[in-house]
């Protein structure tokens, strides 16, 4: 009954085209900033805090973002070398 459809479910997909372009450090920092923005927007601000939730810029500096990206790159390189 399912004989004709079942093999189609297990058929391997065509290989996806993978881009070999390397991101610049500035692009990586910009993307990390976007990720942090999403995290910050979804973070619940405690009701016990009378002050409003600050902007992301007040919580994390550009230097901290750059350091985070640099650390990720160093860890990735160390893992690749290992």
PyMOL CGO cylinders between C-alpha atoms (Angstrom):
from pymol import cmd
from pymol.cgo import CYLINDER

trace = [
    CYLINDER, 0.00, 0.00, 0.00, 2.81, 2.44, 0.83, 0.3, 1, 1, 1, 1, 1, 1,
    CYLINDER, 2.81, 2.44, 0.83, 5.29, 0.73, -1.45, 0.3, 1, 1, 1, 1, 1, 1,
    CYLINDER, 5.29, 0.73, -1.45, 5.41, 3.54, -3.99, 0.3, 1, 1, 1, 1, 1, 1,
    CYLINDER, 5.41, 3.54, -3.99, 5.69, 6.42, -1.52, 0.3, 1, 1, 1, 1, 1, 1,
    CYLINDER, 5.69, 6.42, -1.52, 8.00, 4.99, 1.11, 0.3, 1, 1, 1, 1, 1, 1,
    CYLINDER, 8.00, 4.99, 1.11, 11.18, 4.92, -1.00, 0.3, 1, 1, 1, 1, 1, 1,
    CYLINDER, 11.18, 4.92, -1.00, 10.58, 8.54, -1.94, 0.3, 1, 1, 1, 1, 1, 1,
    CYLINDER, 10.58, 8.54, -1.94, 10.76, 9.47, 1.74, 0.3, 1, 1, 1, 1, 1, 1,
    CYLINDER, 10.76, 9.47, 1.74, 14.24, 8.01, 2.08, 0.3, 1, 1, 1, 1, 1, 1,
    CYLINDER, 14.24, 8.01, 2.08, 15.64, 9.29, -1.19, 0.3, 1, 1, 1, 1, 1, 1,
    CYLINDER, 15.64, 9.29, -1.19, 18.72, 11.44, -0.51, 0.3, 1, 1, 1, 1, 1, 1,
    CYLINDER, 18.72, 11.44, -0.51, 18.27, 15.11, -1.29, 0.3, 1, 1, 1, 1, 1, 1,
    CYLINDER, 18.27, 15.11, -1.29, 20.29, 16.73, -4.02, 0.3, 1, 1, 1, 1, 1, 1,
    CYLINDER, 20.29, 16.73, -4.02, 23.46, 18.22, -2.56, 0.3, 1, 1, 1, 1, 1, 1,
    CYLINDER, 23.46, 18.22, -2.56, 22.95, 21.83, -1.54, 0.3, 1, 1, 1, 1, 1, 1,
    CYLINDER, 22.95, 21.83, -1.54, 25.22, 24.41, -3.09, 0.3, 1, 1, 1, 1, 1, 1,
    CYLINDER, 25.22, 24.41, -3.09, 27.53, 25.62, -0.34, 0.3, 1, 1, 1, 1, 1, 1,
    CYLINDER, 27.53, 25.62, -0.34, 29.09, 29.04, -0.60, 0.3, 1, 1, 1, 1, 1, 1,
    CYLINDER, 29.09, 29.04, -0.60, 32.79, 29.17, 0.09, 0.3, 1, 1, 1, 1, 1, 1,
    CYLINDER, 32.79, 29.17, 0.09, 32.78, 32.92, 0.76, 0.3, 1, 1, 1, 1, 1, 1,
    CYLINDER, 32.78, 32.92, 0.76, 34.43, 33.88, 4.05, 0.3, 1, 1, 1, 1, 1, 1,
    CYLINDER, 34.43, 33.88, 4.05, 32.79, 36.56, 6.15, 0.3, 1, 1, 1, 1, 1, 1,
    CYLINDER, 32.79, 36.56, 6.15, 34.82, 39.58, 7.10, 0.3, 1, 1, 1, 1, 1, 1,
    CYLINDER, 34.82, 39.58, 7.10, 35.39, 40.37, 10.74, 0.3, 1, 1, 1, 1, 1, 1,
    CYLINDER, 35.39, 40.37, 10.74, 33.05, 43.40, 10.46, 0.3, 1, 1, 1, 1, 1, 1,
    CYLINDER, 33.05, 43.40, 10.46, 30.31, 41.20, 8.95, 0.3, 1, 1, 1, 1, 1, 1,
    CYLINDER, 30.31, 41.20, 8.95, 30.73, 38.68, 11.74, 0.3, 1, 1, 1, 1, 1, 1,
    CYLINDER, 30.73, 38.68, 11.74, 30.44, 41.42, 14.36, 0.3, 1, 1, 1, 1, 1, 1,
    CYLINDER, 30.44, 41.42, 14.36, 27.32, 42.78, 12.65, 0.3, 1, 1, 1, 1, 1, 1,
    CYLINDER, 27.32, 42.78, 12.65, 25.72, 39.33, 12.60, 0.3, 1, 1, 1, 1, 1, 1,
    CYLINDER, 25.72, 39.33, 12.60, 26.67, 38.74, 16.23, 0.3, 1, 1, 1, 1, 1, 1,
    CYLINDER, 26.67, 38.74, 16.23, 25.04, 42.08, 17.09, 0.3, 1, 1, 1, 1, 1, 1,
    CYLINDER, 25.04, 42.08, 17.09, 21.85, 40.95, 15.35, 0.3, 1, 1, 1, 1, 1, 1,
    CYLINDER, 21.85, 40.95, 15.35, 21.90, 37.68, 17.31, 0.3, 1, 1, 1, 1, 1, 1,
    CYLINDER, 21.90, 37.68, 17.31, 22.42, 39.52, 20.59, 0.3, 1, 1, 1, 1, 1, 1,
    CYLINDER, 22.42, 39.52, 20.59, 19.56, 41.87, 19.69, 0.3, 1, 1, 1, 1, 1, 1,
    CYLINDER, 19.56, 41.87, 19.69, 17.19, 38.92, 19.28, 0.3, 1, 1, 1, 1, 1, 1,
    CYLINDER, 17.19, 38.92, 19.28, 18.34, 37.41, 22.58, 0.3, 1, 1, 1, 1, 1, 1,
    CYLINDER, 18.34, 37.41, 22.58, 17.90, 40.75, 24.35, 0.3, 1, 1, 1, 1, 1, 1,
    CYLINDER, 17.90, 40.75, 24.35, 14.43, 41.38, 22.89, 0.3, 1, 1, 1, 1, 1, 1,
    CYLINDER, 14.43, 41.38, 22.89, 13.27, 37.99, 24.17, 0.3, 1, 1, 1, 1, 1, 1,
    CYLINDER, 13.27, 37.99, 24.17, 14.82, 38.33, 27.60, 0.3, 1, 1, 1, 1, 1, 1,
    CYLINDER, 14.82, 38.33, 27.60, 12.17, 38.84, 30.26, 0.3, 1, 1, 1, 1, 1, 1,
    CYLINDER, 12.17, 38.84, 30.26, 12.72, 41.91, 32.42, 0.3, 1, 1, 1, 1, 1, 1,
    CYLINDER, 12.72, 41.91, 32.42, 11.98, 41.19, 36.12, 0.3, 1, 1, 1, 1, 1, 1,
    CYLINDER, 11.98, 41.19, 36.12, 8.82, 42.76, 37.48, 0.3, 1, 1, 1, 1, 1, 1,
    CYLINDER, 8.82, 42.76, 37.48, 10.72, 43.58, 40.69, 0.3, 1, 1, 1, 1, 1, 1,
    CYLINDER, 10.72, 43.58, 40.69, 12.89, 46.04, 38.76, 0.3, 1, 1, 1, 1, 1, 1,
    CYLINDER, 12.89, 46.04, 38.76, 11.20, 49.44, 38.71, 0.3, 1, 1, 1, 1, 1, 1,
    CYLINDER, 11.20, 49.44, 38.71, 13.47, 50.77, 35.95, 0.3, 1, 1, 1, 1, 1, 1,
    CYLINDER, 13.47, 50.77, 35.95, 12.66, 50.05, 32.29, 0.3, 1, 1, 1, 1, 1, 1,
    CYLINDER, 12.66, 50.05, 32.29, 14.66, 47.49, 30.39, 0.3, 1, 1, 1, 1, 1, 1,
    CYLINDER, 14.66, 47.49, 30.39, 17.73, 49.26, 28.94, 0.3, 1, 1, 1, 1, 1, 1,
    CYLINDER, 17.73, 49.26, 28.94, 18.67, 49.14, 25.28, 0.3, 1, 1, 1, 1, 1, 1,
    CYLINDER, 18.67, 49.14, 25.28, 21.14, 46.53, 24.13, 0.3, 1, 1, 1, 1, 1, 1,
    CYLINDER, 21.14, 46.53, 24.13, 23.68, 49.29, 23.50, 0.3, 1, 1, 1, 1, 1, 1,
    CYLINDER, 23.68, 49.29, 23.50, 23.58, 50.13, 27.21, 0.3, 1, 1, 1, 1, 1, 1,
    CYLINDER, 23.58, 50.13, 27.21, 24.26, 46.50, 28.12, 0.3, 1, 1, 1, 1, 1, 1,
    CYLINDER, 24.26, 46.50, 28.12, 26.96, 45.41, 25.67, 0.3, 1, 1, 1, 1, 1, 1,
    CYLINDER, 26.96, 45.41, 25.67, 29.60, 47.56, 24.03, 0.3, 1, 1, 1, 1, 1, 1,
    CYLINDER, 29.60, 47.56, 24.03, 31.03, 47.29, 20.54, 0.3, 1, 1, 1, 1, 1, 1,
    CYLINDER, 31.03, 47.29, 20.54, 34.33, 46.18, 22.08, 0.3, 1, 1, 1, 1, 1, 1,
    CYLINDER, 34.33, 46.18, 22.08, 32.56, 43.34, 23.94, 0.3, 1, 1, 1, 1, 1, 1,
    CYLINDER, 32.56, 43.34, 23.94, 30.89, 42.20, 20.71, 0.3, 1, 1, 1, 1, 1, 1,
    CYLINDER, 30.89, 42.20, 20.71, 34.22, 42.25, 18.89, 0.3, 1, 1, 1, 1, 1, 1,
    CYLINDER, 34.22, 42.25, 18.89, 35.87, 40.29, 21.72, 0.3, 1, 1, 1, 1, 1, 1,
    CYLINDER, 35.87, 40.29, 21.72, 33.09, 37.70, 21.60, 0.3, 1, 1, 1, 1, 1, 1,
    CYLINDER, 33.09, 37.70, 21.60, 33.53, 37.25, 17.82, 0.3, 1, 1, 1, 1, 1, 1,
    CYLINDER, 33.53, 37.25, 17.82, 37.30, 37.08, 18.21, 0.3, 1, 1, 1, 1, 1, 1,
    CYLINDER, 37.30, 37.08, 18.21, 36.96, 34.40, 20.91, 0.3, 1, 1, 1, 1, 1, 1,
    CYLINDER, 36.96, 34.40, 20.91, 34.61, 32.38, 18.68, 0.3, 1, 1, 1, 1, 1, 1,
    CYLINDER, 34.61, 32.38, 18.68, 37.08, 32.57, 15.81, 0.3, 1, 1, 1, 1, 1, 1,
    CYLINDER, 37.08, 32.57, 15.81, 40.00, 31.54, 18.03, 0.3, 1, 1, 1, 1, 1, 1,
    CYLINDER, 40.00, 31.54, 18.03, 38.02, 28.61, 19.47, 0.3, 1, 1, 1, 1, 1, 1,
    CYLINDER, 38.02, 28.61, 19.47, 36.95, 27.51, 15.99, 0.3, 1, 1, 1, 1, 1, 1,
    CYLINDER, 36.95, 27.51, 15.99, 40.53, 27.61, 14.76, 0.3, 1, 1, 1, 1, 1, 1,
    CYLINDER, 40.53, 27.61, 14.76, 41.75, 25.67, 17.80, 0.3, 1, 1, 1, 1, 1, 1,
    CYLINDER, 41.75, 25.67, 17.80, 39.08, 23.03, 17.21, 0.3, 1, 1, 1, 1, 1, 1,
    CYLINDER, 39.08, 23.03, 17.21, 39.98, 22.78, 13.52, 0.3, 1, 1, 1, 1, 1, 1,
    CYLINDER, 39.98, 22.78, 13.52, 43.69, 22.46, 14.38, 0.3, 1, 1, 1, 1, 1, 1,
    CYLINDER, 43.69, 22.46, 14.38, 42.92, 19.75, 16.91, 0.3, 1, 1, 1, 1, 1, 1,
]
cmd.load_cgo(trace, "trace")
